[in-house]
Amino acid sequence: MLKFTIRRLLITFPQLVILSILVFFLGSLMPGDALSGLLDPNIPAEAIQAKREELGLDNPWYIQYRDWIFAMFQGDFGTSIFHQRPVMDVIGDRLMNTVWLSLFSTILIYLIGLPLGLLSGRYNDSLLDNTITGYTYLGFATPQFIFGLVILWLFGYSLGWFPTGGSVGPGLEPGSIDYILSKINHLVLPSFAIALIGLVGTVQYLRSGIIETKQKDFIILARAKGVKESSVYNRHIFRNSILPIAAFFGYEIVALLGGSIFIEMIYSYPGMGRLFLDSISTRDFSVANVLILFYGILAILGALLSDIILSIVDPRIRIK
């Protein structure tokens, strides 16, 4: 396991270098730059050109890439031209919002998805199973933003139970009880919107695993020995059926941390996904490049986390 982890981390660096080069190259092909649309068109063209030269926007993309890499190794990730603030400050404002949204969504996905998958697999072909699988088929076929809009309309606008936008109420002091409760209140609807779609894969994987596992010889033998049915499911069937879910756990965490762009846009939630979309639309590549590298690191760490969790859940699988 240690050798595998070291090897995986060693190949991370060239992957990130290639990813960052591609990002810079493709970004240079897009029309306009970070100053497009920000400057007054009445400003003389000479002044605009001088500003672009000052910021290095007229340099070839590979020169800009070199300067960005050198600055990054010195701890300077650049300045957001659109926000007029350091990139890490801009990202830091959104990072914790995405972390909390991902945490709540993950809890809901497994808190709801695991019992549904267990019930569906244990009582397969029953009315309960047909109802659960019917929902999962609906979830697979329905875009996430549709669920988000329906939940927002029903619980936000019609019933008025939860806020319809933002991440916290205005005028609250950070760290106070009212601030924390407001944060949680603003997380409920977007978290449910993400979880109601995110759990369908968990339910289907677990259902299929249970149906397959409970027909195997060692399960039949355990029942023949008089082992209690609850023990058969909890200690044998469930443990073996959860392997596919464990294998994708790391990737799922990465996807949630990446941010759900549609949900964040619908709920006006200031998270990483929305920031990434805004940075692309405003040509703020200093922010976009750091975010893409961040997502690349998450993807690699997510794959590593999945391998480690899989080997823990199933001791027969050991990565040398």
C-alpha positions as CSV (number, residue, x, y, z in Angstrom):
1,M,0.0,0.0,0.0
2,L,2.8,2.4,0.9
3,K,4.6,1.8,-2.4
4,F,1.4,2.2,-4.3
5,T,0.7,5.5,-2.6
6,I,4.2,6.8,-3.3
7,R,4.0,5.8,-7.0
8,R,0.6,7.5,-7.4
9,L,1.9,10.7,-5.8
10,L,5.0,10.7,-8.0
11,I,3.0,10.6,-11.2
12,T,0.9,13.4,-9.9
13,F,3.4,16.1,-10.8
14,P,3.7,15.4,-14.6
15,Q,-0.1,15.0,-14.8
16,L,-0.7,18.4,-13.2
17,V,2.0,20.0,-15.5
18,I,0.3,18.6,-18.6
19,L,-3.1,19.7,-17.4
20,S,-1.9,23.3,-16.6
21,I,-0.3,23.6,-20.0
22,L,-3.4,22.5,-21.8
23,V,-5.5,24.9,-19.8
24,F,-3.2,27.8,-20.7
25,F,-3.1,26.9,-24.3
26,L,-6.8,26.4,-24.7
27,G,-7.4,29.6,-22.8
28,S,-5.2,31.5,-25.2
29,L,-7.4,30.4,-28.1
30,M,-10.5,32.0,-26.6
31,P,-11.4,35.5,-27.9
32,G,-10.8,38.4,-25.6
33,D,-9.0,38.5,-22.2
34,A,-9.6,39.4,-18.6
35,L,-9.8,43.1,-19.5
36,S,-12.5,42.6,-22.2
37,G,-15.6,44.3,-21.1
38,L,-14.1,45.8,-17.9
39,L,-12.6,49.0,-19.4
40,D,-14.5,52.0,-20.5
41,P,-14.6,51.9,-24.3
42,N,-14.1,55.7,-24.3
43,I,-10.6,55.2,-22.8
44,P,-7.9,55.8,-25.5
45,A,-6.7,52.7,-27.3
46,E,-3.1,53.5,-26.3
47,A,-4.1,53.5,-22.6
48,I,-5.8,50.1,-22.9
49,Q,-2.8,48.7,-24.8
50,A,-0.5,50.0,-22.1
51,K,-2.6,48.3,-19.4
52,R,-2.5,45.0,-21.3
53,E,1.3,45.2,-21.6
54,E,1.6,46.1,-17.9
55,L,-0.4,42.9,-16.9
56,G,1.4,40.8,-19.5
57,L,-1.7,39.9,-21.4
58,D,0.0,40.6,-24.7
59,N,2.7,38.0,-24.1
60,P,2.4,34.6,-25.8
61,W,0.6,32.0,-23.8
62,Y,3.8,30.1,-23.0
63,I,5.5,33.2,-21.6
64,Q,2.4,33.9,-19.4
65,Y,2.5,30.2,-18.3
66,R,6.2,30.4,-17.4
67,D,5.6,33.6,-15.4
68,W,2.7,32.0,-13.6
69,I,4.6,28.9,-12.7
70,F,7.6,30.8,-11.3
71,A,5.3,33.0,-9.3
72,M,3.3,30.0,-8.0
73,F,6.4,28.3,-6.7
74,Q,7.1,31.5,-4.7
75,G,3.6,31.3,-3.2
76,D,2.0,33.9,-5.5
77,F,-1.0,32.4,-7.3
78,G,-1.7,35.7,-9.1
79,T,-4.3,38.4,-8.8
80,S,-7.8,38.2,-10.1
81,I,-8.3,41.0,-12.6
82,F,-12.0,40.8,-12.3
83,H,-12.2,40.8,-8.5
84,Q,-9.0,42.9,-8.0
85,R,-8.0,40.6,-5.2
86,P,-5.4,37.8,-4.7
87,V,-6.6,34.6,-6.3
88,M,-6.3,32.6,-3.1
89,D,-8.5,35.1,-1.2
90,V,-11.1,34.8,-3.9
91,I,-11.1,31.0,-3.8
92,G,-10.9,30.9,0.0
93,D,-14.2,32.8,0.2
94,R,-15.9,30.1,-1.7
95,L,-14.0,27.0,-0.6
96,M,-15.7,26.6,2.8
97,N,-19.1,27.0,1.3
98,T,-18.4,24.2,-1.1
99,V,-16.9,22.0,1.7
100,W,-20.1,22.4,3.8
101,L,-22.4,21.8,0.8
102,S,-20.4,18.7,-0.1
103,L,-20.4,17.4,3.5
104,F,-24.2,17.8,3.9
105,S,-24.9,16.3,0.5
106,T,-22.6,13.3,1.2
107,I,-24.3,12.7,4.5
108,L,-27.7,12.8,2.9
109,I,-26.7,10.5,0.0
110,Y,-25.5,7.7,2.3
111,L,-28.1,8.3,5.0
112,I,-30.9,7.9,2.5
113,G,-29.2,5.8,-0.2
114,L,-27.8,2.9,1.9
115,P,-31.1,2.0,3.6
116,L,-33.0,2.3,0.3
117,G,-30.5,0.0,-1.5
118,L,-30.5,-2.5,1.3
119,L,-34.4,-2.7,1.4
120,S,-34.5,-2.8,-2.4
121,G,-32.0,-5.7,-2.7
122,R,-33.4,-7.6,0.3
123,Y,-37.0,-7.5,-0.9
124,N,-36.3,-7.5,-4.7
125,D,-39.2,-7.8,-7.1
126,S,-41.6,-6.6,-4.3
127,L,-43.8,-3.5,-4.5
128,L,-41.3,-1.7,-2.3
129,D,-38.4,-2.7,-4.6
130,N,-40.4,-1.6,-7.7
131,T,-41.1,1.8,-6.1
132,I,-37.5,2.4,-5.1
133,T,-36.1,1.3,-8.5
134,G,-38.8,3.4,-10.2
135,Y,-37.4,6.4,-8.4
136,T,-33.9,5.6,-9.4
137,Y,-34.8,5.3,-13.0
138,L,-36.5,8.7,-12.8
139,G,-33.4,10.1,-11.1
140,F,-31.2,8.7,-13.9
141,A,-33.4,10.2,-16.6
142,T,-34.0,13.6,-14.9
143,P,-31.4,16.4,-15.1
144,Q,-30.2,17.7,-11.7
145,F,-31.4,21.2,-12.4
146,I,-35.0,20.0,-12.8
147,F,-34.9,18.5,-9.3
148,G,-33.3,21.7,-8.0
149,L,-36.0,23.9,-9.6
150,V,-38.9,21.7,-8.3
151,I,-37.5,21.7,-4.8
152,L,-36.8,25.4,-4.9
153,W,-40.4,26.2,-6.1
154,L,-42.0,23.8,-3.6
155,F,-40.1,24.3,-0.4
156,G,-38.7,27.8,-1.1
157,Y,-41.3,29.8,-2.8
158,S,-44.6,27.9,-2.3
159,L,-44.2,26.8,1.3
160,G,-41.5,29.3,2.3
161,W,-39.8,26.8,4.7
162,F,-36.3,27.6,3.5
163,P,-34.3,30.4,2.0
164,T,-34.2,30.6,-1.8
165,G,-30.7,31.9,-2.3
166,G,-27.3,32.8,-0.7
167,S,-25.3,30.9,1.9
168,V,-26.2,32.9,5.1
169,G,-28.6,35.6,6.2
170,P,-27.5,39.3,6.1
171,G,-26.3,41.1,9.1
172,L,-25.3,38.1,11.2
173,E,-22.1,38.0,13.1
174,P,-19.8,35.1,12.0
175,G,-19.4,32.4,14.7
176,S,-22.7,33.3,16.5
177,I,-25.4,30.7,17.0
178,D,-27.8,32.6,14.6
179,Y,-25.0,32.6,12.0
180,I,-24.5,28.9,12.2
181,L,-28.2,28.1,12.2
182,S,-28.6,30.4,9.1
183,K,-25.8,28.6,7.4
184,I,-27.4,25.2,8.0
185,N,-30.8,26.6,6.9
186,H,-29.4,27.8,3.6
187,L,-27.7,24.4,3.0
188,V,-30.9,22.3,3.3
189,L,-32.4,22.8,-0.1
190,P,-29.3,22.7,-2.3
191,S,-28.0,19.7,-0.4
192,F,-31.3,17.8,-0.9
193,A,-31.3,18.7,-4.6
194,I,-27.8,17.2,-5.0
195,A,-28.5,14.2,-2.8
196,L,-31.8,13.2,-4.5
197,I,-29.9,12.7,-7.7
198,G,-26.6,11.5,-6.2
199,L,-28.1,8.7,-4.3
200,V,-29.6,6.8,-7.3
201,G,-26.2,5.3,-8.2
202,T,-25.6,4.2,-4.6
203,V,-29.1,2.6,-4.4
204,Q,-28.6,0.7,-7.7
205,Y,-25.0,-0.5,-6.9
206,L,-26.1,-1.7,-3.5
207,R,-29.3,-3.4,-4.8
208,S,-27.4,-5.2,-7.5
209,G,-24.7,-6.3,-5.2
210,I,-27.2,-7.7,-2.6
211,I,-29.2,-9.6,-5.1
212,E,-26.0,-11.2,-6.5
213,T,-24.4,-11.9,-3.1
214,K,-27.4,-13.4,-1.4
215,Q,-27.5,-16.2,-4.0
216,K,-23.9,-17.3,-3.4
217,D,-23.0,-20.6,-1.8
218,F,-21.5,-19.1,1.4
219,I,-24.8,-17.3,2.1
220,I,-26.8,-20.5,1.6
221,L,-24.4,-22.3,3.9
222,A,-24.7,-19.6,6.6
223,R,-28.5,-19.9,6.5
224,A,-28.2,-23.7,6.6
225,K,-26.2,-23.4,9.8
226,G,-29.0,-21.4,11.4
227,V,-27.3,-18.0,11.4
228,K,-29.9,-15.3,12.1
229,E,-31.2,-13.5,9.0
230,S,-30.1,-10.1,10.4
231,S,-26.6,-11.4,10.9
232,V,-26.6,-12.9,7.4
233,Y,-27.4,-9.5,5.9
234,N,-25.3,-7.3,8.2
235,R,-22.1,-9.4,8.5
236,H,-22.0,-11.2,5.1
237,I,-24.3,-9.8,2.4
238,F,-24.0,-6.1,3.2
239,R,-20.2,-6.2,3.7
240,N,-19.6,-7.9,0.3
241,S,-22.2,-5.8,-1.6
242,I,-20.8,-2.5,-0.5
243,L,-17.5,-3.0,-2.4
244,P,-18.6,-1.1,-5.6
245,I,-19.8,1.9,-3.5
246,A,-16.5,1.9,-1.6
247,A,-14.6,1.9,-4.9
248,F,-16.4,5.0,-6.1
249,F,-16.5,6.9,-2.8
250,G,-13.4,8.9,-3.5
251,Y,-14.6,10.0,-6.9
252,E,-17.9,11.0,-5.5
253,I,-16.3,13.2,-2.9
254,V,-14.2,14.8,-5.6
255,A,-17.3,15.4,-7.8
256,L,-19.1,17.1,-4.8
257,L,-16.1,19.2,-3.9
258,G,-15.9,20.3,-7.5
259,G,-19.2,21.9,-7.0
260,S,-22.6,21.4,-8.7
261,I,-22.6,24.4,-11.1
262,F,-26.3,24.1,-11.9
263,I,-27.4,23.8,-8.3
264,E,-25.2,26.7,-7.2
265,M,-26.6,28.9,-10.0
266,I,-30.2,28.0,-9.2
267,Y,-29.8,28.7,-5.5
268,S,-27.4,31.6,-6.0
269,Y,-25.1,29.7,-3.7
270,P,-21.5,31.2,-3.6
271,G,-19.5,28.0,-4.1
272,M,-16.5,26.8,-6.1
273,G,-18.6,25.6,-9.1
274,R,-20.2,29.0,-9.6
275,L,-16.9,30.7,-9.2
276,F,-15.3,28.5,-11.9
277,L,-18.1,29.3,-14.3
278,D,-17.9,33.0,-13.6
279,S,-14.1,33.0,-14.0
280,I,-14.5,31.4,-17.5
281,S,-17.2,33.8,-18.6
282,T,-15.2,36.8,-17.4
283,R,-11.9,35.4,-18.9
284,D,-10.4,35.6,-15.4
285,F,-7.9,32.8,-16.2
286,S,-5.8,33.5,-13.1
287,V,-8.7,32.1,-11.1
288,A,-9.8,29.5,-13.6
289,N,-6.3,27.9,-13.9
290,V,-5.9,27.6,-10.1
291,L,-9.3,26.0,-9.8
292,I,-8.6,23.5,-12.6
293,L,-5.3,22.5,-10.9
294,F,-7.2,22.2,-7.7
295,Y,-9.8,19.9,-9.3
296,G,-6.9,17.9,-10.9
297,I,-5.3,17.3,-7.5
298,L,-8.7,16.3,-6.1
299,A,-9.2,13.8,-8.9
300,I,-5.9,12.1,-8.2
301,L,-6.4,12.1,-4.5
302,G,-10.0,10.8,-5.0
303,A,-8.7,7.8,-7.0
304,L,-6.1,7.1,-4.3
305,L,-8.7,7.4,-1.5
306,S,-11.0,5.0,-3.3
307,D,-8.2,2.4,-3.6
308,I,-7.4,2.7,0.1
309,I,-11.0,2.5,1.2
310,L,-11.6,-0.6,-1.0
311,S,-8.6,-2.4,0.5
312,I,-9.9,-1.6,4.0
313,V,-13.5,-2.8,3.3
314,D,-12.3,-6.0,1.6
315,P,-9.1,-7.4,3.3
316,R,-8.7,-9.8,0.3
317,I,-7.8,-6.8,-1.9
318,R,-4.4,-5.5,-1.0
319,I,-2.5,-3.1,-3.2
320,K,1.2,-4.0,-3.0
